[in-house]
Amino acid sequence: MSAHSEDGAKDITVVHLMRHGEVHNPEGVLYGRRAGYSLSELGRRMADRVAEHLEKRDITYVVASPLERAQETATPIATSHSVALATDERLIEAANVFEGKTFGVGDGALRKPENWKHLTNPFKPSWGEPYVEQVVRMMGALDAARDAARGHEAVCVSHQLPIWIVRSFVERRRLWHDPRKRQCTLASLTSFTYQGDKIVSVGYTEPARDLVPAHLLSGAKPVKGQSKAFGA
């Protein structure tokens, strides 16, 4: 059913901002924007699960970050709705100086003195793309998806940090935060409902929650050798 209002009110459009599924990353590195990191077999199951969850929704536009893991996550959704998969560079992962490094509890990059210079300002943050810049590009991507699916629904596949930052901005929370408390599990949907051009509500669902490893769930305690940081 179309989300278009029949009484003359402004259109209702829903944009689902989805985090990709689990990635094959046996080395446990922070892969960031690096090419070559594809979904694991479990990640593909997550993508299929969300596609099934959204099968009966009025989705007319599907777009993804250019990174492999996002494109692979979006493909089953685009296929099930018979729409072409679009790419938006603005949905890409946040830049991070620790790309390629391990970030596990007690055995990662934070123990090395040469990296401490990057940790001087958690409010910007000093180790990567400024939060404000992430807000600007992600809001642009969301609004573009809204316009492409006006009166219907869109799915944008992106990455944990940019999704959490833009949600925090919309819900008027501070942008700096404890990464362990992000509500943005693998293959989750953060859904923005627009009335006309204005966001009027934000929802959150986890269609593949039962497939997500326990240490990667929101609020899980860190486990040595099983970092949450690289599952972005």
C-alpha positions as CSV (number, residue, x, y, z in Angstrom):
1,M,0.0,0.0,0.0
2,S,1.3,3.5,-0.8
3,A,2.1,5.8,2.1
4,H,0.5,8.7,0.1
5,S,-2.3,10.4,2.1
6,E,-5.6,10.5,0.2
7,D,-7.1,13.5,2.2
8,G,-4.8,16.1,0.7
9,A,-2.2,16.0,3.5
10,K,1.5,15.9,2.7
11,D,3.0,12.6,1.6
12,I,4.3,10.2,4.1
13,T,7.7,8.7,3.1
14,V,9.7,6.1,5.1
15,V,13.4,5.8,4.6
16,H,15.0,2.7,6.3
17,L,18.6,3.2,7.0
18,M,20.0,-0.3,7.3
19,R,23.4,-1.5,8.6
20,H,25.0,-4.2,6.5
21,G,25.4,-7.8,7.6
22,E,28.3,-9.6,9.2
23,V,31.6,-9.4,7.3
24,H,34.2,-12.1,6.6
25,N,37.1,-10.7,8.6
26,P,39.2,-13.5,10.2
27,E,42.1,-11.1,11.0
28,G,39.8,-8.9,13.1
29,V,41.0,-5.6,11.7
30,L,39.2,-2.3,11.5
31,Y,38.4,-2.5,7.8
32,G,36.8,0.9,7.5
33,R,36.7,2.0,3.9
34,R,39.1,-0.7,2.6
35,A,38.0,-2.6,-0.4
36,G,37.8,-6.4,-0.4
37,Y,35.7,-7.0,2.7
38,S,32.6,-9.0,1.7
39,L,29.8,-10.5,3.7
40,S,30.4,-13.8,5.5
41,E,28.0,-16.6,4.9
42,L,26.2,-15.5,8.1
43,G,26.1,-12.0,6.8
44,R,24.3,-13.2,3.6
45,R,21.8,-14.9,5.7
46,M,21.2,-11.7,7.6
47,A,20.7,-9.8,4.3
48,D,18.2,-12.4,3.1
49,R,16.3,-12.3,6.4
50,V,15.9,-8.5,6.1
51,A,14.8,-8.8,2.5
52,E,12.1,-11.3,3.7
53,H,11.1,-8.9,6.5
54,L,10.6,-6.1,4.0
55,E,9.1,-8.2,1.2
56,K,5.6,-6.8,1.6
57,R,6.6,-3.2,2.2
58,D,6.0,-0.4,-0.4
59,I,9.7,-0.1,-1.3
60,T,10.4,1.7,-4.5
61,Y,14.1,2.8,-4.1
62,V,17.1,0.9,-2.8
63,V,20.5,2.5,-2.5
64,A,23.8,1.5,-0.8
65,S,27.2,2.6,0.2
66,P,29.8,1.8,-2.5
67,L,31.6,-0.7,-0.2
68,E,31.2,-4.4,-1.0
69,R,29.5,-5.4,2.3
70,A,26.8,-2.7,1.8
71,Q,26.2,-3.5,-1.9
72,E,25.9,-7.3,-1.0
73,T,23.4,-6.5,1.8
74,A,21.2,-4.4,-0.4
75,T,21.1,-6.7,-3.4
76,P,18.4,-9.2,-2.0
77,I,16.2,-6.3,-1.1
78,A,16.5,-4.6,-4.5
79,T,15.9,-8.0,-6.2
80,S,12.8,-8.8,-4.1
81,H,11.2,-5.5,-5.1
82,S,12.4,-5.6,-8.7
83,V,14.2,-2.2,-8.5
84,A,17.7,-1.3,-9.7
85,L,20.3,-1.0,-6.9
86,A,21.6,2.6,-6.7
87,T,24.9,3.7,-5.1
88,D,25.4,6.9,-3.0
89,E,28.9,7.7,-1.9
90,R,27.5,9.7,1.0
91,L,26.5,6.4,2.7
92,I,30.1,5.2,3.0
93,E,31.7,4.3,6.3
94,A,33.4,7.0,8.3
95,A,37.1,7.6,7.6
96,N,39.4,6.4,10.5
97,V,43.1,6.6,11.0
98,F,43.1,3.1,12.6
99,E,42.0,1.4,9.4
100,G,43.9,-1.9,8.9
101,K,44.8,-2.2,12.6
102,T,43.5,-4.6,15.2
103,F,41.3,-3.1,17.9
104,G,40.6,-5.9,20.3
105,V,40.4,-5.6,24.0
106,G,43.8,-5.6,25.5
107,D,45.6,-6.5,22.3
108,G,44.9,-3.7,19.9
109,A,46.0,-0.3,18.6
110,L,45.2,1.6,21.7
111,R,48.1,0.1,23.6
112,K,50.6,1.5,21.2
113,P,52.0,5.0,22.2
114,E,52.4,6.1,18.6
115,N,48.7,6.0,18.2
116,W,47.9,8.1,21.3
117,K,48.2,11.4,19.4
118,H,45.0,10.5,17.5
119,L,43.0,10.2,20.7
120,T,43.3,13.8,21.9
121,N,39.8,15.0,21.1
122,P,36.9,12.5,21.4
123,F,34.4,15.3,20.7
124,K,35.4,15.8,17.1
125,P,36.7,13.0,16.9
126,S,40.5,13.4,16.4
127,W,40.9,9.9,15.0
128,G,38.6,10.1,12.0
129,E,36.0,12.0,10.0
130,P,34.4,14.7,12.1
131,Y,30.9,13.9,13.4
132,V,29.4,17.1,11.9
133,E,30.7,16.1,8.4
134,Q,29.0,12.7,8.8
135,V,25.7,14.4,9.7
136,V,25.9,16.6,6.6
137,R,26.5,13.8,4.1
138,M,24.1,11.3,5.7
139,M,21.3,13.9,5.9
140,G,21.9,14.6,2.2
141,A,21.7,10.9,1.4
142,L,18.5,10.4,3.5
143,D,16.8,13.4,1.8
144,A,17.8,12.2,-1.6
145,A,16.3,8.8,-0.8
146,R,13.1,10.5,0.4
147,D,12.8,12.4,-2.8
148,A,13.4,9.3,-4.9
149,A,10.7,7.3,-3.0
150,R,8.3,10.2,-2.3
151,G,5.0,8.8,-0.9
152,H,6.5,5.3,-0.6
153,E,9.5,3.7,1.1
154,A,13.3,3.5,0.5
155,V,16.1,1.4,1.9
156,C,19.6,2.9,2.3
157,V,22.4,0.4,3.3
158,S,25.2,2.1,5.3
159,H,27.5,1.5,8.3
160,Q,27.2,1.6,12.0
161,L,28.8,4.9,12.9
162,P,27.3,7.1,10.3
163,I,23.9,5.6,11.0
164,W,24.2,6.2,14.7
165,I,25.5,9.7,14.3
166,V,22.7,10.9,12.0
167,R,20.1,9.3,14.3
168,S,21.7,11.1,17.2
169,F,21.5,14.3,15.3
170,V,17.8,13.8,14.4
171,E,16.9,12.9,18.0
172,R,18.9,15.8,19.3
173,R,21.5,13.9,21.3
174,R,25.1,14.9,21.6
175,L,27.2,13.4,18.8
176,W,30.2,12.2,20.9
177,H,29.2,9.0,22.7
178,D,30.3,5.6,24.1
179,P,30.6,3.2,21.0
180,R,29.5,0.3,23.2
181,K,26.1,1.9,23.6
182,R,25.2,2.4,20.0
183,Q,21.8,0.9,19.1
184,C,22.7,-0.2,15.7
185,T,23.1,-4.0,15.5
186,L,24.2,-5.8,12.3
187,A,21.4,-5.8,9.7
188,S,19.3,-3.5,11.8
189,L,16.8,-1.0,10.4
190,T,16.7,2.6,11.7
191,S,13.6,4.0,10.0
192,F,12.9,7.7,9.4
193,T,9.3,8.7,8.7
194,Y,8.9,12.0,6.8
195,Q,5.8,14.0,6.5
196,G,6.6,16.1,3.4
197,D,10.2,17.1,3.9
198,K,10.2,16.9,7.7
199,I,11.2,13.9,9.8
200,V,8.4,13.3,12.2
201,S,9.5,10.0,13.9
202,V,12.4,7.5,14.1
203,G,12.0,3.8,14.7
204,Y,14.4,0.9,15.2
205,T,14.0,-2.8,14.5
206,E,16.4,-5.9,14.4
207,P,14.8,-8.4,11.9
208,A,17.9,-10.6,12.1
209,R,18.7,-10.3,15.8
210,D,18.7,-14.0,16.4
211,L,21.5,-14.4,13.8
212,V,23.8,-11.8,15.4
213,P,26.7,-13.1,17.5
214,A,26.1,-12.3,21.2
215,H,29.3,-10.2,21.5
216,L,28.1,-7.9,18.7
217,L,24.8,-7.1,20.1
218,S,24.2,-3.6,21.5
219,G,25.3,-3.3,25.1
220,A,27.3,-6.6,25.1
221,K,30.5,-6.7,27.2
222,P,33.8,-6.7,25.2
223,V,35.5,-10.0,24.8
224,K,39.2,-10.3,24.3
225,G,40.0,-11.2,20.7
226,Q,36.4,-10.4,19.6
227,S,36.3,-6.7,19.1
228,K,33.0,-4.9,18.2
229,A,35.0,-2.1,16.6
230,F,35.7,-3.8,13.4
231,G,32.1,-4.8,12.7
232,A,31.3,-1.5,11.2
